[in-house]
């Protein structure tokens, strides 16, 4: 049996199937290509004018944007410099205030010390001698009353010895 015609038939069938697949692929690629061309033309008609408009707007507004960025940068540096000055001024004010509080505290402390010393001196030189003098005067008065009167009169006219008045 001769297998050659059979193999030639199978090969011819395989080649025909491959040709059919290639024709189908060609048609699919052609259809996809047509769709891509339609999409590309749609992009050209819709997106590109918008992109050109955006580009022209950027070109038009670029000087304004640059001026805005420059102004913001200058303002930022000015604010930074002013904040540094304010910080230095506040630090100086706080330091001076702290120094004045310390000086006021020392002044009050010295004044209170002097008031205490003056109080002690007045106590020793004036109050203590006055108390002693008052005690002497009271002692002399009590002694004289005892010698001359011996008894005091009460408000009702009844005489009561002086010792009984404090009971």
C-alpha positions in Angstrom: 0.0 0.0 0.0 1.1 3.3 -1.1 0.9 6.0 1.7 2.3 8.8 -0.4 -1.0 10.1 -1.8 -2.5 9.9 1.7 0.3 12.0 3.2 0.0 14.5 0.3 -3.7 14.8 1.0 -3.1 15.4 4.7 -0.4 18.0 3.9 -2.7 19.7 1.4 -5.5 19.9 4.0 -3.1 21.3 6.6 -1.8 23.9 4.2 -5.4 24.9 3.4 -6.2 25.2 7.1 -3.2 27.3 7.6 -4.1 29.5 4.7 -7.6 29.9 6.1 -6.2 30.9 9.5 -3.9 33.4 7.8 -6.8 34.9 5.8 -8.8 35.2 9.0 -5.9 36.8 10.8 -5.5 39.3 7.9 -9.1 40.2 8.1 -9.0 40.7 11.9 -5.9 42.8 11.6 -7.4 44.9 8.9 -10.6 45.4 11.0 -8.5 46.4 14.0 -6.4 48.7 11.9 -9.6 50.4 10.7 -10.8 50.9 14.2 -7.4 52.2 15.3 -7.4 54.7 12.4 -10.9 55.9 13.5 -9.7 56.2 17.1 -6.6 58.1 16.0 -8.7 60.5 13.9 -11.1 61.0 16.8 -8.1 61.7 19.1 -6.8 64.2 16.6 -10.1 66.0 16.3 -11.0 66.1 20.0 -7.9 65.7 22.2 -5.2 67.5 20.2 -7.1 70.8 20.0 -7.6 70.6 23.8 -3.9 69.9 24.3 -3.0 72.8 22.0 -5.4 75.0 24.0 -3.8 73.9 27.2 -0.4 74.5 25.8 -1.3 78.0 24.5 -2.8 78.8 28.0 0.4 77.7 29.6 2.4 79.8 27.3 0.0 82.7 27.9 -0.1 82.4 31.7 3.5 81.4 32.2 4.7 85.0 32.9 1.8 85.5 35.4 2.6 82.2 37.1 6.3 83.0 37.3 5.5 86.4 38.8 3.2 84.7 41.3 5.8 82.2 42.3 8.4 85.0 42.6 6.1 87.1 44.7 5.2 84.1 47.0 8.9 83.4 47.4 9.7 87.0 48.2 6.8 87.2 50.6 7.9 84.1 52.3 11.4 85.4 52.8 10.1 88.7 54.1 7.8 86.9 56.6 10.7 84.7 57.7 12.9 87.8 58.3 10.1 89.6 60.2 9.5 86.5 62.3 13.2 86.4 63.1 13.2 90.1 64.1 10.0 89.5 66.2 11.7 86.5 67.9 14.7 88.6 68.7 12.6 91.5 70.0 10.5 89.2 72.2 13.6 87.4 73.5 15.0 90.9 74.4 11.8 92.0 76.1 11.6 88.7 78.1 15.2 89.0 79.2 14.7 92.7 80.2 11.5 91.8 82.0 13.2 89.0 83.9 16.0 91.4 84.9 13.5 94.0 86.1 11.6 91.3 88.1 14.8 90.3 89.7 15.7 93.9 90.5 12.2 94.5 92.0 12.5 91.3 94.1 15.9 92.5 95.4 14.4 95.9 96.2 11.5 94.5 98.0 13.7 92.1 99.9 16.1 94.9 101.0 13.1 97.1 101.9 11.6 94.3 104.1 15.0 93.7 105.7 15.3 97.4 106.5 11.7 97.5 107.9 12.5 94.5 110.1 15.7 96.2 111.3 13.9 99.4 111.9 11.1 97.6 113.8 13.8 95.9 116.0 15.5 99.2 116.6 12.2 100.9 117.5 11.3 98.0 119.7 14.6 98.2 121.5 14.9 102.0 121.7 11.3 103.2 122.0 8.8 100.5 122.9 10.8 98.6 125.4 11.8 101.8 127.4 8.2 103.0 127.2 6.9 99.7 128.6 9.4 99.8 131.3 8.5 103.4 132.1 4.8 102.5 132.0 5.4 99.6 134.3 7.3 101.9 136.7 4.6 104.5 136.6 1.9 101.8 137.2 3.9 100.4 140.1 4.4 103.8 141.6 0.7 104.6 141.1 -0.4 101.3 142.7 2.0 101.9 145.5 0.7 105.4 146.1 -2.9 104.2 146.0 -2.1 101.5 148.4 -0.4 103.9 150.8 -3.0 106.7 150.5 -6.2 104.9 149.7 -5.9 101.3 150.4 -9.3 100.7 149.0 -11.1 101.8 146.0 -14.7 102.8 145.7 -16.9 100.8 143.3 -19.6 102.3 141.2 -22.3 101.4 143.8 -20.5 103.3 146.5 -19.3 100.1 148.3 -15.7 100.0 149.2 -13.8 96.9 148.2 -10.2 96.2 148.7 -8.2 96.4 145.6 -7.2 92.7 145.6 -10.9 91.6 145.5 -11.6 93.7 142.3 -9.7 91.2 140.1 -11.4 88.1 141.4 
